[in-house]
């Protein structure tokens, strides 16, 4: 049907053109033939009149009318000359041949001879009328009228018309046939070409020459991008994202491609203990989020080996299967010297980029030596990615601010690789980022990514504005993409989350009452205690000091909570080699001691600082025992502690107090949102949480649990990997088109 429509689209205008040509051309040809023959007959008449001039003069001079009549009759025997007449200067017909029509007067003959075509219609047929001087004596004024038969002209015009009609019909049939063939081939070629573009397969060269293909491909690419944007906007919440669905996505959209994760922190640490090697999981939100993804992908995780027994358990290629006892993916460890770790990790990453991006009122420190170590370590990790890659186009997930230079290094070595960089911390505004002396190098390194992800759209906006400020790049705000040095990078927000506990995991948890009994017994709390918990690394961005101030203000303004309100802060030590972190820890300890001294009584201590690493089960037990969880980050990319607390409360009880400066606040709107810098506001939130009715707690926690369950870590990874799959398909199409254009 499509082919027939295409053919008719060509044939109907062609047939109309042929009909119009026949209606216009044929009468025009008739007129042209008549003029041509009239001119020939006029010339012929002049010759005839000239040939008869002497004979006419002799006949007139002799006065013999019979001789003149015989001359006319003899001359009129010519097959084309119909009749001859002699007119006087007074317009009187003197003599004529036998066939001369008597109805034709001399005046009428003169009038007809003055017309362009000299044509006169008589009852016997059409004739050509020519008037010429009679004889050589032009002074006499006599004229000779010659009538030529035009029937032969009509016969020849009819023959010409037939030949012309046959020619037009033949030409039309040939053109129609050619048009149908071209239309058929063109339609098939365009359909095949478009299907090839959408499949990413080869194109048909004879049917899609480069001048025609290039604009079509550009238009298709633009429409694909619009469809991608619309698809992503229309995607709602997905409730069934799990490990199996993520595996299915890898095998469908990524065709089982290799997945490599790169992070500074490793998911499992082997430490030497009194009873041998002990395996620990670090207190890291990144590990909590990414490790379930790797178990689903069965790929390779490249990380810094920092454990005291890490070297003892790896093979000759520095690899070890993890999780221990049930290996599901490989861990490739990178070894760093003390100088490299000091410069790359503690120096540039945590004394420079960390405070710079968090805008946490701590002065960033940038040293040339730290920058050099940062570049060296990034290059070492890039070498490891190349070594671990099984092909030329792996999917590489680069994690966090420790590897800002890594994407570009990978792109230079593996140009076909799909590099997904996820920036787990906030991105500052352009003015703040401009403090960094190597801002251009960092931005260029990050733009080596195929996809660059942040937690929130606000951080994406900050990054795009930063690039616009410091680099000469083409920014497409509509599609949120940046083109720099021939490479395009998609900038997108992917709110990270946690792995939602399975039914089997939840069934293994102790009941809430049992968790509460254990925690209260371990901490020596009274049965009617209102328990608030905070779980963080010992970091100045987490707002630990601000929440202690809020607890102090609560006990000061609401005396009824003295002796009944207890705040437990779990703070895992981190980066203790840095002076800023050591002084921060000391300040926290002094503040907690002051509050305990001020409001404590024998058997009651309002603040409990647990400065040690807690395993996941211990933290989960604390979450289930608590009445509220306090998350007061001063500036945070997402904060997964808030989501872990919600996931732990399968009793649909408890209250989450959440800082508005945490990325999670944009999703978890049912929490009590506070400004951690506002001490009274935070204290009032503690009081409200402690007195919140059970029904309201259930309503809020139920909505929070639905949000976290639907937006779990597999959905986070699935969105990124799905975008990567579409991007890889587009890259394959563009590569094939490019090869075709060059061939």
C-alpha positions in Angstrom: 0.0 0.0 0.0 2.8 2.4 0.9 4.6 1.6 -2.4 1.4 2.1 -4.4 0.8 5.5 -2.7 4.3 6.5 -3.5 3.9 5.5 -7.1 0.6 7.3 -7.5 2.2 10.3 -5.9 4.5 10.4 -8.9 2.2 9.1 -11.7 -0.9 11.3 -11.1 1.1 14.6 -11.6 2.8 13.0 -14.6 -0.5 12.1 -16.3 -2.0 15.5 -15.6 1.1 17.0 -17.2 0.7 14.8 -20.3 -3.0 15.8 -20.7 -2.2 19.4 -20.4 0.7 19.0 -22.9 -1.7 17.3 -25.4 -4.3 20.1 -25.0 -1.7 22.9 -25.5 0.9 21.4 -27.8 -1.4 20.0 -30.5 -3.2 23.2 -31.4 0.1 25.0 -31.2 1.5 22.6 -33.7 -1.5 23.0 -36.0 -1.0 26.8 -36.0 2.7 26.5 -36.6 2.2 24.0 -39.5 -0.4 26.4 -41.1 2.0 29.3 -40.9 4.9 27.3 -42.3 2.9 26.1 -45.3 1.2 29.5 -45.8 4.7 31.0 -46.1 5.7 28.3 -48.5 2.6 28.7 -50.6 3.0 32.5 -50.7 6.6 32.0 -52.0 5.3 29.4 -54.5 2.6 31.8 -55.6 5.1 34.5 -56.2 7.1 32.1 -58.4 4.0 31.1 -60.3 2.9 34.7 -60.9 6.4 35.6 -62.1 6.4 32.6 -64.5 3.0 33.7 -66.0 3.9 37.4 -66.3 5.1 37.3 -69.9 2.3 35.0 -71.1 -0.3 37.3 -69.4 1.2 40.4 -71.0 1.2 38.8 -74.4 -2.4 37.6 -74.0 -3.6 41.0 -72.8 -1.7 42.8 -75.6 -3.2 40.5 -78.3 -6.7 41.0 -76.8 -7.2 37.2 -77.0 -9.4 36.2 -74.0 -9.3 32.6 -75.2 -5.6 32.5 -75.0 -5.7 33.9 -71.4 -8.4 31.4 -70.4 -6.3 28.5 -71.8 -3.3 29.8 -69.9 -5.2 29.8 -66.6 -6.8 26.3 -67.2 -3.4 24.8 -68.1 -1.7 26.3 -65.0 -4.5 25.3 -62.7 -3.8 21.6 -63.5 -1.1 21.7 -60.8 -2.1 19.3 -57.9 -1.8 22.0 -55.3 -3.0 25.0 -57.4 -6.8 24.9 -57.2 -7.8 28.0 -59.3 -6.6 31.3 -60.8 -8.4 34.5 -61.2 -7.6 37.9 -62.8 -8.9 41.0 -61.1 -8.8 44.5 -62.5 -7.6 47.5 -60.5 -11.3 48.3 -59.9 -11.9 45.0 -58.2 -13.7 43.3 -61.1 -13.0 39.6 -61.8 -11.9 39.6 -65.4 -11.0 36.0 -66.0 -10.7 32.8 -63.9 -10.1 29.1 -64.3 -13.0 26.7 -64.2 -12.5 25.7 -60.5 -12.4 29.3 -59.3 -15.3 29.9 -56.9 -17.5 32.7 -58.3 -18.6 33.6 -54.8 -15.0 34.8 -54.1 -14.9 38.5 -55.1 -11.7 40.3 -55.7 -12.2 42.4 -52.6 -12.6 39.3 -50.4 -9.5 37.8 -52.0 -7.5 40.9 -51.2 -8.8 41.0 -47.6 -7.9 37.3 -47.1 -4.4 37.7 -48.6 -3.7 40.4 -46.0 -4.2 37.9 -43.1 -1.2 36.1 -41.6 -2.3 32.6 -42.6 -4.0 33.6 -45.9 -6.6 30.8 -45.1 -10.1 30.9 -46.4 -12.8 28.4 -45.7 -15.0 27.5 -48.8 -17.7 25.0 -49.1 -15.3 22.8 -51.0 -12.6 23.1 -48.4 -9.9 25.4 -47.1 -7.8 27.3 -49.6 -4.8 29.5 -49.4 -5.4 32.9 -51.1 -2.5 34.8 -52.7 -2.7 38.1 -54.6 0.1 39.1 -56.9 0.7 41.7 -59.6 -0.5 40.4 -63.0 2.2 40.6 -65.7 5.2 42.8 -65.8 3.2 46.0 -66.1 2.5 46.8 -62.5 1.2 50.2 -63.4 -2.0 48.6 -64.8 -3.1 47.7 -61.3 -4.4 44.3 -62.4 -3.8 41.5 -59.8 -3.5 37.7 -60.1 -5.4 35.7 -57.5 -4.0 32.2 -56.8 -6.0 29.7 -54.8 -3.9 26.8 -53.4 -5.6 23.7 -52.0 -4.9 23.3 -48.2 -6.3 19.8 -47.8 -2.7 18.4 -48.0 -1.8 20.7 -45.1 -4.6 19.3 -43.0 -3.5 15.8 -43.9 0.1 16.5 -43.0 -1.0 18.2 -39.7 -3.1 15.2 -38.9 -0.1 12.9 -39.5 2.1 15.2 -37.4 -0.6 15.2 -34.6 -0.7 11.4 -34.6 3.1 11.1 -34.5 3.2 13.7 -31.7 0.5 11.9 -29.7 2.3 8.6 -30.1 5.6 10.2 -29.1 4.0 11.9 -26.0 2.3 8.6 -25.0 5.5 6.7 -25.5 7.5 9.2 -23.6 4.9 9.3 -20.8 5.0 5.5 -20.6 8.8 5.5 -20.4 8.9 8.2 -17.8 6.1 6.5 -15.8 8.0 3.2 -15.9 11.2 4.9 -14.8 9.4 6.7 -12.1 7.8 3.6 -10.8 11.1 1.8 -10.8 12.9 4.7 -9.1 10.0 5.1 -6.6 10.1 1.4 -5.8 13.8 1.3 -5.3 13.9 4.6 -3.4 11.2 3.5 -1.1 12.8 0.2 -0.4 16.2 1.9 0.0 14.9 4.5 2.4 13.0 1.9 4.4 16.1 -0.4 4.5 18.3 2.5 5.3 16.1 3.7 8.2 15.8 0.2 9.5 19.5 -0.2 9.4 20.0 3.1 11.2 17.6 2.0 13.9 19.2 -1.4 14.2 22.7 0.0 14.0 23.5 -2.2 11.0 25.1 -1.5 7.6 23.5 0.8 5.1 22.8 0.2 1.4 25.2 2.4 -0.5 23.5 2.5 -4.0 20.2 3.6 -2.6 21.4 6.1 0.0 24.2 8.2 -1.3 26.1 10.3 1.2 24.5 13.7 0.2 21.0 12.3 1.0 22.0 10.1 3.9 23.7 12.8 6.0 20.7 15.1 6.7 18.4 12.1 7.2 20.8 10.6 9.8 21.1 14.0 11.5 17.3 14.3 11.7 17.0 10.7 13.0 19.5 11.3 15.7 17.7 14.5 16.8 14.4 12.6 16.9 16.0 9.7 18.8 17.3 12.1 21.4 13.9 13.8 21.7 12.3 10.3 22.2 14.9 9.4 24.8 14.2 12.6 26.7 10.5 12.0 26.5 10.9 8.4 27.6 12.9 9.3 30.6 10.5 12.0 31.6 7.5 9.6 31.2 9.1 6.8 33.3 7.3 6.5 36.5 8.3 4.7 39.6 9.1 1.0 39.1 8.2 -1.4 41.9 9.9 -4.5 40.8 13.6 -3.5 40.4 15.7 -6.2 41.7 18.9 -8.1 40.9 17.2 -10.4 38.4 15.7 -7.5 36.5 19.1 -5.7 36.5 20.7 -8.9 35.0 18.0 -9.0 32.4 18.6 -5.4 31.5 22.3 -6.2 31.1 21.6 -9.1 28.8 19.1 -7.2 26.7 20.1 -3.6 26.4 23.8 -4.2 27.0 24.0 -7.6 25.4 25.9 -9.0 28.4 28.7 -6.5 28.0 31.4 -6.4 30.6 30.9 -4.1 33.6 33.8 -2.7 35.5 33.5 -0.6 38.6 36.3 1.7 39.8 36.3 3.2 43.3 38.8 4.2 45.9 37.2 2.2 48.7 36.9 -1.6 48.3 33.8 -3.5 49.2 35.6 -6.0 51.4 38.6 -5.5 53.5 40.8 -8.3 54.8 42.4 -7.5 58.1 44.8 -9.5 60.3 43.2 -10.4 63.6 44.0 -12.5 66.7 42.2 -15.4 65.1 43.6 -14.9 61.6 42.2 -13.0 58.7 39.0 -11.2 59.3 36.8 -9.8 56.5 35.1 -6.4 57.1 32.8 -4.3 55.1 33.6 -0.5 55.3 31.1 2.0 56.5 30.6 3.7 53.1 27.5 4.8 51.4 29.2 4.1 48.1 29.9 0.5 49.0 26.4 0.0 50.3 24.9 1.2 47.0 27.3 -0.2 44.4 28.1 -3.7 45.9 24.6 -5.1 45.3 24.9 -3.9 41.7 28.1 -5.7 41.2 26.6 -8.9 42.6 23.9 -8.6 40.0 26.4 -7.8 37.2 29.1 -10.3 38.0 31.7 -7.9 36.7 35.1 -6.6 38.1 35.5 -4.1 40.8 38.8 -2.2 40.9 39.7 -0.5 44.2 42.6 0.4 46.5 43.7 -2.5 48.6 44.0 -0.9 52.1 43.6 -3.9 54.4 46.5 -5.3 56.3 45.8 -8.8 54.9 44.6 -7.8 51.4 47.8 -8.9 49.8 47.6 -12.3 51.4 44.4 -13.4 49.7 44.8 -12.1 46.1 46.1 -14.2 43.2 49.1 -13.4 41.0 47.1 -10.8 39.2 46.0 -9.1 42.4 42.4 -10.4 42.1 40.1 -12.1 44.6 36.6 -13.4 44.3 34.0 -11.8 46.6 31.8 -12.0 48.6 33.9 -14.4 50.6 32.6 -17.9 50.5 30.1 -17.1 47.7 32.1 -15.3 45.0 29.8 -13.4 42.6 32.3 -10.9 41.1 36.0 -10.2 41.0 37.8 -7.6 43.1 41.0 -6.2 41.6 43.2 -4.4 44.1 45.5 -1.6 43.4 48.5 -1.0 45.7 49.5 2.5 46.7 52.6 3.6 48.5 52.3 5.7 51.6 53.4 8.9 49.7 50.8 8.2 46.9 48.0 7.6 49.4 48.9 10.7 51.3 49.0 12.9 48.3 46.2 11.4 46.2 43.7 10.5 48.9 44.3 12.5 52.0 45.8 15.5 50.2 44.1 16.4 46.9 40.9 14.4 47.3 40.1 15.0 50.9 41.8 18.3 51.8 41.1 19.8 48.4 38.0 18.5 46.5 36.0 17.3 49.5 35.7 20.7 51.3 35.6 22.5 48.0 32.5 20.6 46.8 30.7 20.5 50.2 31.1 24.2 50.9 31.4 23.2 54.6 33.1 26.2 55.9 36.5 24.4 55.9 39.2 25.9 53.8 40.3 23.7 50.8 44.0 23.1 50.6 45.6 22.5 47.2 49.3 21.5 46.8 51.2 20.9 43.6 52.7 17.7 45.1 49.2 16.3 45.9 48.0 17.1 42.4 50.9 15.2 40.9 50.1 12.1 43.0 46.5 12.5 42.1 47.3 12.3 38.4 49.7 9.4 38.9 47.1 7.3 40.8 44.4 8.1 38.3 46.6 6.9 35.5 47.4 3.7 37.5 43.7 2.9 37.8 43.2 3.7 34.1 45.9 1.1 33.3 44.1 -1.4 35.5 40.8 -0.8 33.6 42.6 -1.5 30.3 44.1 -4.7 31.7 40.8 -5.9 33.1 38.8 -5.1 29.9 38.0 -8.2 27.9 37.2 -6.2 24.8 37.4 -2.7 23.3 34.0 -1.5 24.6 33.4 -2.3 28.3 31.0 -0.4 30.5 33.1 1.3 33.1 31.4 2.8 36.2 33.7 5.4 37.7 32.8 6.3 41.3 33.3 9.6 43.0 35.7 12.5 43.3 38.8 10.4 43.7 38.9 9.8 39.9 38.0 13.1 38.2 40.8 12.5 35.6 40.1 8.9 35.0 37.3 9.1 32.4 39.4 11.0 29.9 42.3 8.6 30.5 40.1 5.6 29.8 38.6 7.3 26.7 42.1 7.8 25.3 43.0 4.2 25.7 39.6 2.6 25.1 37.7 5.1 22.8 34.8 2.7 22.3 34.3 2.2 26.1 31.1 3.6 27.7 32.3 5.5 30.8 29.6 6.2 33.4 31.0 8.6 36.1 28.9 9.1 39.2 29.8 12.0 41.4 28.6 10.9 44.9 29.2 14.3 46.6 27.6 17.7 45.7 28.9 19.9 42.9 29.4 23.5 43.9 28.6 26.7 42.0 31.1 28.0 39.4 32.5 30.6 41.8 33.3 28.1 44.5 34.8 25.6 42.1 37.0 28.4 40.6 39.1 28.2 43.7 40.7 25.0 42.4 44.0 25.8 40.5 43.4 22.8 38.2 39.8 23.4 37.5 40.2 23.1 33.7 42.1 19.7 33.9 39.4 18.3 36.3 36.5 19.4 34.0 38.3 18.0 30.9 38.9 14.7 32.7 35.3 14.4 33.8 34.0 15.2 30.3 35.7 12.1 29.0 32.7 10.4 30.5 29.9 9.1 28.2 27.4 9.8 31.0 28.1 11.9 34.0 25.7 11.5 36.9 24.9 13.5 40.0 22.4 13.0 42.8 20.2 15.9 42.0 19.3 18.2 39.1 20.6 21.1 41.1 24.1 19.6 41.0 23.8 18.9 37.3 22.9 22.6 36.8 25.9 23.7 38.8 28.2 21.5 36.8 26.9 22.7 33.4 27.3 26.3 34.5 30.9 25.5 35.7 31.8 24.1 32.3 30.2 27.1 30.6 32.3 29.4 32.8 35.7 27.7 32.4 35.8 25.7 29.1 35.0 26.4 25.5 32.3 23.7 25.1 29.0 23.4 23.3 26.2 23.0 25.8 22.7 21.8 24.8 20.5 22.7 27.8 17.5 21.0 26.2 19.1 17.6 26.2 21.4 18.4 29.2 24.5 17.4 27.2 28.0 18.9 26.7 30.2 18.5 23.6 33.9 19.1 24.2 36.7 18.3 21.8 34.5 16.0 19.7 33.1 14.0 22.5 29.5 14.3 23.8 28.7 13.8 27.5 25.2 13.4 28.9 24.7 15.1 32.2 21.9 13.5 34.2 20.6 13.1 37.8 20.4 9.6 39.2 19.3 9.7 42.9 21.2 6.8 44.5 19.6 4.5 46.9 20.0 1.2 48.8 19.2 -2.4 48.3 15.7 -3.0 49.6 15.8 -6.0 52.0 14.3 -9.2 50.7 11.6 -11.1 52.4 14.2 -13.7 53.5 16.4 -11.0 55.0 13.5 -9.4 56.9 12.3 -12.7 58.3 15.8 -13.2 59.8 15.7 -9.9 61.7 14.9 -10.0 65.4 11.6 -8.4 66.3 11.6 -4.7 67.0 10.8 -5.3 70.7 13.8 -7.7 70.9 16.1 -5.2 69.2 14.9 -2.5 71.6 15.5 -4.7 74.6 19.1 -5.6 73.5 20.0 -2.0 72.8 18.5 -0.6 76.0 20.2 -3.3 78.0 23.6 -2.7 76.4 23.4 1.1 76.9 21.8 0.9 80.3 18.7 2.9 79.4 15.4 3.1 81.2 12.4 1.4 79.7 10.6 4.7 79.0 13.5 6.3 77.3 12.9 8.1 74.0 15.9 7.0 71.9 17.3 9.1 69.0 20.1 7.8 66.8 22.6 9.2 64.3 24.9 7.0 62.2 27.7 8.7 60.3 31.3 8.8 59.6 33.2 11.2 61.7 33.1 14.0 59.1 32.5 17.7 59.5 29.9 17.7 56.6 27.5 15.4 58.5 26.3 18.0 61.0 27.1 16.0 64.1 28.0 19.0 66.1 24.8 20.8 65.0 22.6 17.9 66.2 24.4 17.9 69.6 23.5 21.5 69.9 19.9 20.6 69.1 19.9 17.9 71.8 21.3 20.4 74.3 18.6 23.0 73.3 15.9 20.4 73.5 16.9 19.5 77.1 17.2 23.1 78.0 13.8 24.3 76.5 11.8 21.1 77.3 12.8 20.0 80.8 10.4 17.2 80.7 12.8 15.2 78.5 15.6 15.3 81.0 16.3 11.8 82.1 14.0 10.4 79.4 15.7 11.5 76.1 18.9 9.8 74.9 20.8 10.5 71.8 23.2 7.8 70.5 25.7 8.9 67.9 27.5 6.1 66.0 30.6 7.7 64.4 33.0 5.5 62.5 36.5 7.0 62.5 37.7 8.2 59.1 40.6 10.2 57.7 42.2 10.4 61.2 45.5 11.2 59.5 44.2 14.7 58.7 44.4 17.4 61.3 41.0 18.8 60.4 39.3 15.5 61.2 41.3 15.0 64.4 40.4 18.4 65.7 36.7 17.9 64.7 36.6 14.6 66.6 38.0 16.3 69.7 35.4 19.1 69.5 32.6 16.6 69.2 33.9 14.7 72.3 34.2 17.9 74.3 30.6 19.0 73.3 29.1 15.6 74.2 31.0 15.6 77.5 29.7 19.1 78.3 26.0 18.1 77.6 26.4 14.9 79.7 27.9 16.9 82.5 25.1 19.6 82.3 22.1 17.3 82.1 23.3 13.9 83.2 22.4 12.3 86.4 23.6 9.0 88.1 22.4 6.3 85.8 21.4 8.7 83.0 23.6 10.1 80.2 21.8 12.1 77.5 24.5 11.6 74.8 26.3 8.4 74.0 29.2 8.5 71.5 30.0 5.2 69.9 33.3 6.0 68.1 33.9 2.7 66.4 33.0 0.8 63.2 29.6 -1.0 63.4 28.7 -3.9 61.2 25.5 -3.7 59.2 23.5 -6.0 61.6 24.5 -3.8 64.6 23.4 -0.6 62.8 20.2 -2.3 61.7 19.5 -3.4 65.3 20.0 0.2 66.5 17.7 1.6 63.8 14.9 -0.9 64.8 15.3 0.0 68.4 15.2 3.8 68.0 12.2 6.1 68.1 13.8 8.5 65.6 16.8 8.9 63.3 18.5 12.2 63.0 20.3 13.1 59.7 21.5 16.7 59.8 24.0 16.9 57.0 25.3 20.4 56.3 25.8 19.5 52.6 25.3 16.0 51.3 25.0 14.4 47.9 22.3 12.0 48.9 22.8 10.4 52.4 21.9 6.7 52.5 21.6 6.5 56.3 18.2 8.0 56.0 17.1 5.3 53.6 18.6 2.5 55.6 16.7 3.7 58.6 13.4 3.6 56.7 14.2 0.2 55.2 14.9 -1.2 58.7 11.5 -0.1 60.1 9.2 -2.9 58.8 7.0 -2.1 61.8 6.1 1.2 60.1 7.1 3.1 63.2 9.8 5.7 64.0 10.4 9.3 62.7 13.1 10.5 60.3 14.5 14.0 60.9 16.3 15.0 57.7 18.4 18.0 56.7 17.1 20.1 53.8 20.7 20.1 52.6 20.8 16.4 52.0 19.9 15.2 48.5 17.5 12.7 50.0 15.3 15.6 51.2 14.0 16.0 47.6 12.6 12.5 47.6 11.7 11.9 51.3 9.3 14.7 51.8 7.4 12.9 54.5 10.3 13.2 56.9 10.6 16.2 59.3 12.8 18.5 57.2 15.0 20.9 59.2 17.7 23.4 58.7 20.6 22.0 60.8 22.1 25.5 61.2 18.9 26.6 63.0 19.3 25.0 66.5 15.8 25.8 67.8 14.2 24.5 64.7 16.1 21.2 65.0 15.3 21.0 68.7 11.6 21.5 68.0 11.8 18.7 65.4 13.2 16.4 68.1 10.3 17.3 70.4 7.8 16.8 67.7 9.2 13.4 66.7 9.2 12.3 70.4 5.5 13.3 70.8 4.2 12.3 67.3 1.1 10.1 67.5 1.5 6.5 66.3 -1.0 7.0 63.5 1.0 9.9 62.0 4.2 7.9 62.3 2.6 5.1 60.4 1.3 7.4 57.7 4.7 9.1 57.2 6.8 6.0 57.5 4.5 4.0 55.1 5.0 6.7 52.4 8.8 6.8 53.0 9.1 3.0 52.8 7.2 3.0 49.5 9.5 5.7 48.1 12.7 3.9 49.1 11.4 0.5 48.0 10.4 1.8 44.5 13.6 3.9 44.1 16.0 1.2 45.2 19.7 0.8 44.2 18.8 -1.5 41.3 16.6 1.1 39.8 19.4 3.7 40.2 21.8 1.3 38.4 19.1 0.3 35.9 18.5 3.8 34.8 22.2 4.5 34.3 22.8 1.3 32.5 19.7 1.7 30.4 20.9 5.1 29.3 24.3 3.6 28.6 22.6 0.9 26.5 20.8 3.5 24.4 24.0 5.6 24.2 26.0 2.6 23.0 23.4 1.8 20.4 23.5 5.4 19.1 27.3 5.2 19.1 27.2 2.0 17.0 24.8 3.7 14.5 27.0 6.8 14.3 30.1 4.7 13.8 28.5 2.7 11.0 27.3 5.9 9.3 30.7 7.5 9.7 32.4 4.5 8.1 29.8 4.5 5.3 30.3 8.2 4.7 34.1 7.8 4.5 33.9 4.8 2.2 
